[in-house]
Amino acid sequence: MTRASDSDRDTRPMDPVDLAAAYLQQNKAEPPQVGVVLGSGLGAWAAQLEQAEPLPYTSIPHMPTPSVAGHSGRLWRGRRGPVRVACLEGRVHAYEGHPVERVVFGARLLATLGCRAVLLTNAAGGIRSDLTPGSLMLITDHLNLTGKNPLVGWSSRGGHPPFIDLTRAYDAELAEAARAASRNLGQELAEGVYAGLLGPSYETPAEIRMLRTLGADAVGMSTVLETIALREKGVRVGAVSCITNVAAGLAAGALSHDEVQETAAQARSRFSALLDAWVVRAAALG
């Protein structure tokens, strides 16, 4: 196999993420310092940004659009105090039928726009007994049980081996910044391991028992693929779950997406206060 010449590389089509970033950078605005991805029912924080500019995903070239309730599908650019922020109000999921490169499109876009840290949020089911609806949990590690990885095929595109070190997938300094923010606010912030599954069906009680045995404290259908894609880009990652329900078999009653959104709304003020403080501390890390 021969190596592609410089002229061959010049004629290759641009990466769709680069095209989307070029469209967003037309106004030559200063790049964002911190990126935020808002999960199910958590989108209200974006509208609180100062000098906020919302842009529907449908107006951004190649940007995938969510189809799930609670994911409005808008990119916000604005400020939280002195910090320049780019915020995704909603994400797409593999269970919607998107290939993995589309699932991580938004995360890669934040990195390409210039974010050096990205804070991921999600709604999750609590497995550990102290994680009750309304709890906030700092993600310290994850189990990728989606059966997918956004780095598959990466070496053929970039010419580099896709062996990204995930020993510290969730940045230690960002985690400490979240702890400090929660202490200053007088909030409780749990910590634990997040299991990312494909969905869209909720887990069975037997699957929850399996996840507990494997060391999972909470479970959801997002975040892990974005984390891998961001670490490949060299971006710091922090993540917090809003526990919106108790996992299957651990409480009476059926699981529903309505419950997820309702509980997220009830935790909105605490979540927003934490995210406000965390964004400022994340930017200070450089």
C-alpha positions as CSV (number, residue, x, y, z in Angstrom):
1,M,0.0,0.0,0.0
2,T,1.4,3.4,-0.9
3,R,1.2,6.5,1.2
4,A,-1.2,9.2,-0.1
5,S,0.6,12.2,-1.5
6,D,0.1,15.7,-0.3
7,S,-1.9,16.5,-3.4
8,D,-4.2,13.5,-2.7
9,R,-4.8,14.7,0.8
10,D,-5.6,18.2,-0.4
11,T,-8.4,16.8,-2.7
12,R,-10.1,14.8,0.1
13,P,-13.4,16.2,1.2
14,M,-13.3,18.1,4.5
15,D,-14.5,16.3,7.6
16,P,-18.2,17.2,8.3
17,V,-17.2,18.4,11.8
18,D,-14.7,20.8,10.3
19,L,-17.3,22.1,7.9
20,A,-19.7,22.7,10.7
21,A,-17.0,24.5,12.7
22,A,-16.1,26.7,9.8
23,Y,-19.7,27.7,9.4
24,L,-19.9,28.7,13.1
25,Q,-16.6,30.6,13.0
26,Q,-17.6,32.9,10.1
27,N,-18.1,35.8,12.5
28,K,-14.5,35.4,13.8
29,A,-15.7,35.5,17.4
30,E,-13.3,34.4,20.2
31,P,-13.4,30.6,20.6
32,P,-15.3,29.2,23.5
33,Q,-13.3,28.1,26.6
34,V,-15.7,25.5,28.0
35,G,-18.2,23.3,26.3
36,V,-21.3,21.9,28.0
37,V,-23.6,19.1,26.8
38,L,-27.1,19.1,28.5
39,G,-28.9,15.8,28.9
40,S,-32.6,14.9,29.2
41,G,-34.7,17.6,30.9
42,L,-31.6,19.6,31.8
43,G,-31.7,22.1,28.9
44,A,-33.0,25.1,30.8
45,W,-29.5,26.1,31.9
46,A,-28.5,27.2,28.4
47,A,-31.1,30.0,28.3
48,Q,-29.5,31.5,31.4
49,L,-26.2,32.3,29.6
50,E,-25.3,35.9,29.2
51,Q,-25.1,37.4,25.7
52,A,-26.8,34.1,24.6
53,E,-27.1,33.3,20.9
54,P,-29.1,30.1,20.3
55,L,-28.8,28.4,16.9
56,P,-31.0,25.4,15.9
57,Y,-29.0,22.3,15.0
58,T,-31.0,22.2,11.7
59,S,-29.2,25.4,10.6
60,I,-25.7,24.0,11.2
61,P,-24.2,22.0,8.3
62,H,-24.2,18.2,8.9
63,M,-25.3,18.6,12.5
64,P,-27.6,15.7,13.6
65,T,-30.9,16.6,15.2
66,P,-32.3,14.9,18.3
67,S,-35.8,13.2,18.1
68,V,-36.2,12.6,21.9
69,A,-38.3,14.7,24.2
70,G,-36.1,16.8,26.5
71,H,-33.4,17.4,23.8
72,S,-34.4,20.7,22.1
73,G,-31.5,20.6,19.6
74,R,-29.9,24.1,19.8
75,L,-26.3,25.2,20.1
76,W,-25.9,28.2,22.4
77,R,-22.9,30.5,22.5
78,G,-22.6,33.0,25.3
79,R,-20.9,33.7,28.6
80,R,-21.1,32.6,32.2
81,G,-19.5,35.5,33.9
82,P,-16.1,36.0,32.2
83,V,-16.1,32.5,30.6
84,R,-16.9,32.0,27.0
85,V,-19.2,29.0,26.7
86,A,-20.5,26.8,23.9
87,C,-23.5,24.7,25.0
88,L,-25.3,21.8,23.3
89,E,-29.0,21.8,24.4
90,G,-29.6,18.1,23.8
91,R,-27.7,15.3,22.0
92,V,-28.5,12.4,19.6
93,H,-28.2,8.8,20.7
94,A,-27.2,5.6,19.0
95,Y,-30.6,4.1,19.9
96,E,-32.2,6.7,17.6
97,G,-30.5,4.9,14.7
98,H,-27.5,7.2,14.3
99,P,-24.1,5.7,13.5
100,V,-21.5,6.3,16.2
101,E,-19.7,9.1,14.3
102,R,-23.0,11.1,14.4
103,V,-23.5,10.4,18.1
104,V,-20.2,12.1,18.9
105,F,-20.5,14.8,16.2
106,G,-21.6,17.5,18.8
107,A,-18.8,16.6,21.2
108,R,-16.2,16.7,18.4
109,L,-17.6,20.0,17.2
110,L,-17.1,21.6,20.7
111,A,-13.5,20.4,20.6
112,T,-13.0,21.8,17.1
113,L,-14.5,25.1,18.1
114,G,-11.7,25.5,20.7
115,C,-13.1,24.2,23.9
116,R,-10.3,22.8,26.1
117,A,-12.8,21.4,28.7
118,V,-16.2,19.9,28.1
119,L,-18.7,19.2,30.9
120,L,-21.1,16.4,30.0
121,T,-24.5,16.0,31.8
122,N,-27.1,13.2,31.7
123,A,-30.1,11.8,33.3
124,A,-29.4,8.4,34.8
125,G,-31.0,5.6,36.8
126,G,-29.6,5.1,40.3
127,I,-28.2,1.6,41.1
128,R,-26.4,2.3,44.4
129,S,-28.8,2.6,47.3
130,D,-28.0,6.1,48.3
131,L,-28.6,7.5,44.7
132,T,-32.2,8.4,44.9
133,P,-34.2,10.6,42.4
134,G,-32.8,14.1,42.5
135,S,-29.3,13.2,43.5
136,L,-26.4,14.6,41.5
137,M,-23.5,12.2,40.9
138,L,-20.0,13.2,39.7
139,I,-18.9,10.5,37.2
140,T,-15.4,9.2,38.2
141,D,-15.2,6.4,35.6
142,H,-17.5,4.5,33.2
143,L,-18.3,1.2,31.7
144,N,-18.8,1.3,28.0
145,L,-21.4,-1.4,27.4
146,T,-22.9,0.1,24.2
147,G,-21.0,-2.3,22.0
148,K,-19.7,0.8,20.1
149,N,-16.5,2.9,20.0
150,P,-16.1,6.2,18.1
151,L,-12.4,5.4,17.4
152,V,-13.1,2.4,15.2
153,G,-11.7,3.2,11.8
154,W,-10.0,6.3,13.2
155,S,-6.5,5.1,12.2
156,S,-7.5,4.8,8.5
157,R,-8.7,8.4,8.6
158,G,-6.0,10.0,10.6
159,G,-3.0,7.8,10.1
160,H,-2.5,7.2,13.8
161,P,-3.2,4.2,16.0
162,P,-6.5,4.5,17.9
163,F,-5.0,3.5,21.2
164,I,-6.2,6.3,23.5
165,D,-5.4,6.1,27.2
166,L,-8.6,6.2,29.2
167,T,-7.0,5.6,32.6
168,R,-8.1,9.1,33.5
169,A,-11.0,9.5,31.1
170,Y,-12.6,11.9,33.6
171,D,-10.1,14.7,34.4
172,A,-9.0,14.7,38.0
173,E,-8.7,18.5,38.2
174,L,-12.2,19.0,36.7
175,A,-13.5,16.5,39.2
176,E,-11.9,18.5,42.1
177,A,-13.4,21.7,40.7
178,A,-16.8,20.1,40.8
179,R,-16.3,19.0,44.4
180,A,-15.1,22.5,45.4
181,A,-18.1,24.1,43.7
182,S,-20.6,21.8,45.5
183,R,-18.9,22.4,48.8
184,N,-19.1,26.2,48.4
185,L,-22.8,25.9,47.5
186,G,-23.5,23.6,50.4
187,Q,-24.7,20.9,48.1
188,E,-24.3,17.2,48.3
189,L,-22.4,15.7,45.3
190,A,-22.2,11.9,45.2
191,E,-19.6,10.2,43.1
192,G,-19.6,6.9,41.2
193,V,-19.2,4.8,38.0
194,Y,-21.6,5.3,35.1
195,A,-22.6,2.4,32.9
196,G,-23.5,3.4,29.4
197,L,-25.8,1.0,27.5
198,L,-27.3,1.2,24.1
199,G,-31.0,1.5,24.9
200,P,-33.6,2.5,24.1
201,S,-35.3,-0.1,26.3
202,Y,-34.7,0.3,30.0
203,E,-32.7,-2.5,31.7
204,T,-34.2,-5.6,33.2
205,P,-33.8,-6.3,36.9
206,A,-31.4,-9.0,36.1
207,E,-29.3,-6.6,34.0
208,I,-29.3,-4.1,36.9
209,R,-28.0,-6.9,39.2
210,M,-25.3,-7.6,36.7
211,L,-24.3,-3.9,36.5
212,R,-24.1,-3.7,40.2
213,T,-21.8,-6.7,40.3
214,L,-19.6,-5.1,37.6
215,G,-19.2,-2.0,39.7
216,A,-21.8,0.4,38.2
217,D,-23.4,3.0,40.5
218,A,-25.7,4.6,37.8
219,V,-26.9,3.6,34.3
220,G,-27.9,5.6,31.2
221,M,-27.7,5.7,27.4
222,S,-25.3,8.4,26.6
223,T,-22.0,10.1,27.6
224,V,-19.4,7.3,27.3
225,L,-19.0,7.6,23.5
226,E,-18.7,11.4,23.8
227,T,-16.0,11.0,26.5
228,I,-13.9,8.7,24.3
229,A,-14.2,11.1,21.3
230,L,-13.2,14.1,23.5
231,R,-10.2,12.3,25.0
232,E,-9.0,11.5,21.5
233,K,-9.0,15.2,20.8
234,G,-7.1,15.9,24.0
235,V,-10.0,17.7,25.7
236,R,-10.5,17.6,29.5
237,V,-13.8,15.8,30.4
238,G,-16.0,16.2,33.4
239,A,-19.4,14.7,33.8
240,V,-22.3,14.8,36.2
241,S,-25.5,12.6,36.2
242,C,-28.8,13.8,37.6
243,I,-30.4,10.7,39.1
244,T,-33.9,10.8,37.8
245,N,-35.2,7.3,38.8
246,V,-34.3,4.2,40.7
247,A,-33.1,1.4,38.3
248,A,-35.3,-1.5,37.4
249,G,-36.2,-3.9,40.1
250,L,-35.1,-1.6,42.9
251,A,-38.4,0.1,43.5
252,A,-42.1,-0.4,42.7
253,G,-43.6,1.0,39.6
254,A,-42.8,1.2,35.9
255,L,-40.0,3.3,34.4
256,S,-40.9,6.1,32.1
257,H,-39.2,9.0,30.2
258,D,-41.8,11.3,31.6
259,E,-40.5,10.6,35.1
260,V,-37.0,11.3,33.9
261,Q,-38.0,14.7,32.7
262,E,-40.1,15.6,35.7
263,T,-37.3,14.7,38.2
264,A,-34.7,16.6,36.2
265,A,-37.0,19.7,36.3
266,Q,-37.2,19.4,40.1
267,A,-33.5,19.3,40.4
268,R,-33.0,22.2,38.0
269,S,-32.1,24.9,40.5
270,R,-29.4,22.8,42.3
271,F,-28.1,21.5,39.0
272,S,-27.9,25.0,37.4
273,A,-26.1,26.5,40.5
274,L,-23.5,23.7,40.4
275,L,-23.0,24.0,36.6
276,D,-22.6,27.8,36.9
277,A,-19.8,27.5,39.5
278,W,-18.2,24.5,37.7
279,V,-17.9,26.3,34.4
280,V,-16.0,29.2,35.9
281,R,-13.6,26.8,37.8
282,A,-13.1,24.7,34.7
283,A,-12.1,27.7,32.6
284,A,-9.5,28.7,35.3
285,L,-7.7,25.4,34.7
286,G,-6.7,26.5,31.3
